[in-house]
Amino acid sequence: MIGAIKQQARDLFAELDRVDWPSKEKVLTSTWTVVIVSVFVGVYLWAVDWVFTKGFAALWLKTR
């Protein structure tokens, strides 16, 4: 049982040595890209929601 756990740990560390880790610059660039796109999509969805809300409110008031 202990031997199997030790073998799994060795295999894990061997696999982690083979991982191609990204550089700090690439991580920061990707992070900023995600933040900017998220803000843009959030603002876009807010604007579309606002337009629909005002449009439906105007239609609702006209039909009353």
The first five atom37 places (N, CA, C, CB, O) and aatype in JSON, in Angstrom:
{
  "aatype": [12, 9, 7, 0, 9, 11, 5, 5, 0, 1, 3, 10, 13, 0, 6, 10, 3, 1, 19, 3, 17, 14, 15, 11, 6, 11, 19, 10, 16, 15, 16, 17, 16, 19, 19, 9, 19, 15, 19, 13, 19, 7, 19, 18, 10, 17, 0, 19, 3, 17, 19, 13, 16, 11, 7, 13, 0, 0, 10, 17, 10, 11, 16, 1],
  "atom_mask": [
    [1, 1, 1, 1, 1],
    [1, 1, 1, 1, 1],
    [1, 1, 1, 0, 1],
    [1, 1, 1, 1, 1],
    [1, 1, 1, 1, 1],
    [1, 1, 1, 1, 1],
    [1, 1, 1, 1, 1],
    [1, 1, 1, 1, 1],
    [1, 1, 1, 1, 1],
    [1, 1, 1, 1, 1],
    [1, 1, 1, 1, 1],
    [1, 1, 1, 1, 1],
    [1, 1, 1, 1, 1],
    [1, 1, 1, 1, 1],
    [1, 1, 1, 1, 1],
    [1, 1, 1, 1, 1],
    [1, 1, 1, 1, 1],
    [1, 1, 1, 1, 1],
    [1, 1, 1, 1, 1],
    [1, 1, 1, 1, 1],
    [1, 1, 1, 1, 1],
    [1, 1, 1, 1, 1],
    [1, 1, 1, 1, 1],
    [1, 1, 1, 1, 1],
    [1, 1, 1, 1, 1],
    [1, 1, 1, 1, 1],
    [1, 1, 1, 1, 1],
    [1, 1, 1, 1, 1],
    [1, 1, 1, 1, 1],
    [1, 1, 1, 1, 1],
    [1, 1, 1, 1, 1],
    [1, 1, 1, 1, 1],
    [1, 1, 1, 1, 1],
    [1, 1, 1, 1, 1],
    [1, 1, 1, 1, 1],
    [1, 1, 1, 1, 1],
    [1, 1, 1, 1, 1],
    [1, 1, 1, 1, 1],
    [1, 1, 1, 1, 1],
    [1, 1, 1, 1, 1],
    [1, 1, 1, 1, 1],
    [1, 1, 1, 0, 1],
    [1, 1, 1, 1, 1],
    [1, 1, 1, 1, 1],
    [1, 1, 1, 1, 1],
    [1, 1, 1, 1, 1],
    [1, 1, 1, 1, 1],
    [1, 1, 1, 1, 1],
    [1, 1, 1, 1, 1],
    [1, 1, 1, 1, 1],
    [1, 1, 1, 1, 1],
    [1, 1, 1, 1, 1],
    [1, 1, 1, 1, 1],
    [1, 1, 1, 1, 1],
    [1, 1, 1, 0, 1],
    [1, 1, 1, 1, 1],
    [1, 1, 1, 1, 1],
    [1, 1, 1, 1, 1],
    [1, 1, 1, 1, 1],
    [1, 1, 1, 1, 1],
    [1, 1, 1, 1, 1],
    [1, 1, 1, 1, 1],
    [1, 1, 1, 1, 1],
    [1, 1, 1, 1, 1]
  ],
  "atom_positions": [
    [[0.83, -1.19, 0.0], [0.0, 0.0, 0.0], [0.88, 1.26, 0.0], [-0.95, -0.01, 1.22], [0.68, 2.16, -0.82]],
    [[1.84, 1.31, 0.91], [2.74, 2.47, 0.99], [3.58, 2.56, -0.28], [3.66, 2.37, 2.24], [3.86, 3.66, -0.77]],
    [[3.99, 1.41, -0.81], [4.78, 1.39, -2.04], [4.01, 1.97, -3.22], [0.0, 0.0, 0.0], [4.58, 2.66, -4.06]],
    [[2.71, 1.68, -3.28], [1.88, 2.21, -4.36], [1.73, 3.72, -4.25], [0.49, 1.54, -4.34], [1.74, 4.42, -5.27]],
    [[1.6, 4.22, -3.04], [1.49, 5.67, -2.84], [2.8, 6.36, -3.23], [1.12, 6.0, -1.37], [2.8, 7.41, -3.87]],
    [[3.92, 5.75, -2.84], [5.22, 6.33, -3.21], [5.4, 6.34, -4.73], [6.38, 5.54, -2.56], [5.92, 7.3, -5.29]],
    [[4.96, 5.27, -5.4], [5.07, 5.2, -6.87], [4.19, 6.26, -7.52], [4.68, 3.79, -7.37], [4.6, 6.9, -8.49]],
    [[2.99, 6.45, -6.98], [2.11, 7.49, -7.52], [2.73, 8.87, -7.35], [0.73, 7.45, -6.82], [2.65, 9.7, -8.26]],
    [[3.36, 9.12, -6.21], [4.01, 10.41, -5.97], [5.16, 10.61, -6.95], [4.53, 10.51, -4.52], [5.33, 11.7, -7.5]],
    [[5.96, 9.57, -7.18], [7.06, 9.66, -8.16], [6.52, 9.95, -9.56], [7.9, 8.36, -8.18], [7.06, 10.79, -10.28]],
    [[5.46, 9.24, -9.93], [4.85, 9.46, -11.24], [4.3, 10.88, -11.38], [3.73, 8.45, -11.48], [4.43, 11.51, -12.43]],
    [[3.7, 11.37, -10.31], [3.16, 12.73, -10.31], [4.26, 13.76, -10.54], [2.43, 13.03, -9.0], [4.13, 14.63, -11.4]],
    [[5.34, 13.65, -9.78], [6.44, 14.61, -9.92], [7.12, 14.49, -11.29], [7.46, 14.4, -8.81], [7.56, 15.49, -11.84]],
    [[7.21, 13.28, -11.82], [7.79, 13.11, -13.16], [6.9, 13.78, -14.2], [7.96, 11.6, -13.48], [7.41, 14.4, -15.14]],
    [[5.6, 13.65, -14.05], [4.68, 14.28, -15.0], [4.75, 15.8, -14.88], [3.24, 13.79, -14.76], [4.71, 16.5, -15.89]],
    [[4.84, 16.32, -13.67], [4.93, 17.77, -13.48], [6.21, 18.34, -14.07], [4.84, 18.11, -12.0], [6.23, 19.49, -14.5]],
    [[7.28, 17.55, -14.1], [8.53, 18.0, -14.73], [8.37, 18.13, -16.24], [9.67, 17.03, -14.4], [9.08, 18.91, -16.87]],
    [[7.46, 17.37, -16.83], [7.25, 17.41, -18.28], [6.27, 18.49, -18.73], [6.76, 16.06, -18.76], [6.14, 18.75, -19.92]],
    [[5.59, 19.12, -17.79], [4.6, 20.15, -18.13], [5.32, 21.37, -18.68], [3.74, 20.53, -16.9], [6.35, 21.79, -18.15]],
    [[4.77, 21.94, -19.75], [5.32, 23.16, -20.34], [4.6, 24.35, -19.7], [5.14, 23.17, -21.92], [3.55, 24.78, -20.18]],
    [[5.17, 24.86, -18.6], [4.53, 25.94, -17.86], [4.67, 27.25, -18.63], [5.15, 26.07, -16.46], [5.73, 27.52, -19.2]],
    [[3.61, 28.08, -18.68], [3.72, 29.36, -19.38], [4.58, 30.35, -18.61], [2.32, 29.96, -19.62], [4.74, 30.23, -17.39]],
    [[5.12, 31.32, -19.32], [5.93, 32.34, -18.67], [5.03, 33.32, -17.92], [6.82, 33.09, -19.71], [3.82, 33.37, -18.14]],
    [[5.63, 34.09, -17.04], [4.88, 35.08, -16.27], [4.24, 36.1, -17.19], [5.8, 35.78, -15.25], [3.1, 36.52, -16.96]],
    [[4.96, 36.5, -18.24], [4.44, 37.49, -19.18], [3.21, 36.95, -19.9], [5.51, 37.9, -20.19], [2.23, 37.67, -20.09]],
    [[3.26, 35.69, -20.3], [2.12, 35.1, -21.0], [0.9, 35.0, -20.08], [2.48, 33.7, -21.54], [-0.22, 35.26, -20.52]],
    [[1.12, 34.64, -18.83], [0.02, 34.56, -17.87], [-0.6, 35.93, -17.66], [0.52, 33.98, -16.52], [-1.83, 36.06, -17.65]],
    [[0.24, 36.97, -17.49], [-0.29, 38.32, -17.3], [-1.04, 38.82, -18.52], [0.85, 39.28, -16.96], [-2.09, 39.44, -18.4]],
    [[-0.5, 38.54, -19.71], [-1.18, 38.95, -20.94], [-2.53, 38.26, -21.06], [-0.31, 38.63, -22.16], [-3.52, 38.9, -21.41]],
    [[-2.58, 36.98, -20.78], [-3.84, 36.24, -20.87], [-4.83, 36.74, -19.82], [-3.59, 34.74, -20.68], [-6.03, 36.84, -20.09]],
    [[-4.34, 37.05, -18.64], [-5.22, 37.55, -17.58], [-5.85, 38.87, -17.98], [-4.45, 37.7, -16.27], [-7.06, 39.06, -17.83]],
    [[-5.03, 39.79, -18.49], [-5.57, 41.09, -18.9], [-6.54, 40.95, -20.07], [-4.43, 42.03, -19.28], [-7.53, 41.68, -20.14]],
    [[-6.26, 40.03, -20.96], [-7.18, 39.79, -22.08], [-8.54, 39.33, -21.56], [-6.6, 38.75, -23.06], [-9.58, 39.81, -22.0]],
    [[-8.53, 38.41, -20.62], [-9.79, 37.9, -20.05], [-10.52, 39.02, -19.32], [-9.51, 36.73, -19.08], [-11.74, 39.14, -19.44]],
    [[-9.81, 39.85, -18.57], [-10.45, 40.94, -17.83], [-11.08, 41.94, -18.8], [-9.42, 41.66, -16.93], [-12.23, 42.35, -18.6]],
    [[-10.36, 42.32, -19.84], [-10.87, 43.31, -20.8], [-12.08, 42.76, -21.55], [-9.77, 43.71, -21.8], [-13.08, 43.46, -21.7]],
    [[-12.0, 41.53, -22.02], [-13.13, 40.93, -22.73], [-14.33, 40.8, -21.8], [-12.74, 39.55, -23.31], [-15.46, 41.04, -22.23]],
    [[-14.11, 40.41, -20.56], [-15.21, 40.27, -19.6], [-15.9, 41.61, -19.35], [-14.69, 39.69, -18.29], [-17.13, 41.68, -19.29]],
    [[-15.11, 42.66, -19.19], [-15.69, 43.99, -18.98], [-16.47, 44.42, -20.21], [-14.59, 45.03, -18.66], [-17.57, 44.94, -20.09]],
    [[-15.92, 44.2, -21.4], [-16.6, 44.57, -22.63], [-17.93, 43.83, -22.77], [-15.71, 44.29, -23.85], [-18.95, 44.44, -23.08]],
    [[-17.92, 42.54, -22.54], [-19.15, 41.74, -22.64], [-20.16, 42.19, -21.58], [-18.85, 40.23, -22.5], [-21.35, 42.27, -21.86]],
    [[-19.7, 42.47, -20.37], [-20.59, 42.95, -19.32], [-21.25, 44.27, -19.68], [0.0, 0.0, 0.0], [-22.46, 44.43, -19.49]],
    [[-20.48, 45.21, -20.19], [-21.03, 46.51, -20.59], [-22.0, 46.33, -21.76], [-19.89, 47.48, -20.98], [-23.06, 46.96, -21.79]],
    [[-21.65, 45.49, -22.72], [-22.53, 45.23, -23.86], [-23.87, 44.65, -23.4], [-21.85, 44.27, -24.86], [-24.93, 45.11, -23.81]],
    [[-23.82, 43.63, -22.53], [-25.06, 43.02, -22.04], [-25.88, 44.0, -21.21], [-24.74, 41.77, -21.21], [-27.11, 44.0, -21.28]],
    [[-25.2, 44.84, -20.42], [-25.92, 45.86, -19.66], [-26.64, 46.82, -20.6], [-24.95, 46.62, -18.74], [-27.79, 47.18, -20.36]],
    [[-25.95, 47.25, -21.67], [-26.56, 48.19, -22.62], [-27.75, 47.57, -23.33], [-25.52, 48.65, -23.64], [-28.78, 48.22, -23.49]],
    [[-27.61, 46.32, -23.76], [-28.73, 45.64, -24.44], [-29.9, 45.49, -23.49], [-28.29, 44.26, -24.99], [-31.05, 45.71, -23.87]],
    [[-29.62, 45.11, -22.25], [-30.69, 44.97, -21.25], [-31.37, 46.31, -21.01], [-30.12, 44.42, -19.93], [-32.6, 46.37, -20.9]],
    [[-30.59, 47.37, -20.92], [-31.15, 48.69, -20.67], [-32.07, 49.12, -21.83], [-30.02, 49.73, -20.47], [-33.16, 49.65, -21.6]],
    [[-31.61, 48.89, -23.07], [-32.42, 49.25, -24.24], [-33.73, 48.46, -24.25], [-31.62, 49.0, -25.54], [-34.79, 49.04, -24.48]],
    [[-33.66, 47.15, -24.02], [-34.87, 46.35, -24.0], [-35.8, 46.77, -22.87], [-34.51, 44.87, -23.87], [-37.02, 46.82, -23.05]],
    [[-35.25, 47.07, -21.71], [-36.08, 47.5, -20.58], [-36.82, 48.78, -20.91], [-35.22, 47.68, -19.33], [-38.02, 48.89, -20.66]],
    [[-36.11, 49.75, -21.45], [-36.75, 51.03, -21.81], [-37.76, 50.83, -22.94], [-35.68, 52.06, -22.23], [-38.84, 51.42, -22.92]],
    [[-37.41, 49.99, -23.92], [-38.33, 49.74, -25.04], [-39.6, 49.05, -24.58], [0.0, 0.0, 0.0], [-40.69, 49.47, -24.96]],
    [[-39.49, 48.01, -23.78], [-40.67, 47.31, -23.3], [-41.49, 48.19, -22.35], [-40.27, 46.02, -22.6], [-42.72, 48.11, -22.33]],
    [[-40.81, 49.02, -21.56], [-41.53, 49.93, -20.67], [-42.35, 50.93, -21.49], [-40.55, 50.67, -19.73], [-43.49, 51.25, -21.14]],
    [[-41.76, 51.43, -22.58], [-42.49, 52.38, -23.42], [-43.68, 51.69, -24.09], [-41.54, 52.97, -24.49], [-44.76, 52.29, -24.18]],
    [[-43.51, 50.47, -24.56], [-44.63, 49.75, -25.18], [-45.71, 49.44, -24.15], [-44.13, 48.43, -25.82], [-46.9, 49.55, -24.45]],
    [[-45.31, 49.08, -22.96], [-46.27, 48.73, -21.91], [-47.11, 49.96, -21.53], [-45.53, 48.18, -20.66], [-48.31, 49.85, -21.32]],
    [[-46.46, 51.13, -21.45], [-47.19, 52.35, -21.08], [-48.12, 52.79, -22.21], [-46.2, 53.48, -20.73], [-49.18, 53.36, -21.94]],
    [[-47.74, 52.54, -23.46], [-48.6, 52.93, -24.59], [-49.87, 52.07, -24.64], [-47.82, 52.8, -25.92], [-50.93, 52.54, -25.05]],
    [[-49.76, 50.82, -24.23], [-50.92, 49.93, -24.34], [-51.86, 50.08, -23.17], [-50.46, 48.49, -24.43], [-52.96, 49.51, -23.21]],
    [[-51.52, 50.8, -22.15], [-52.41, 50.97, -21.0], [-53.39, 52.04, -21.21], [-51.66, 51.25, -19.78], [-54.21, 52.31, -20.33]]
  ]
}
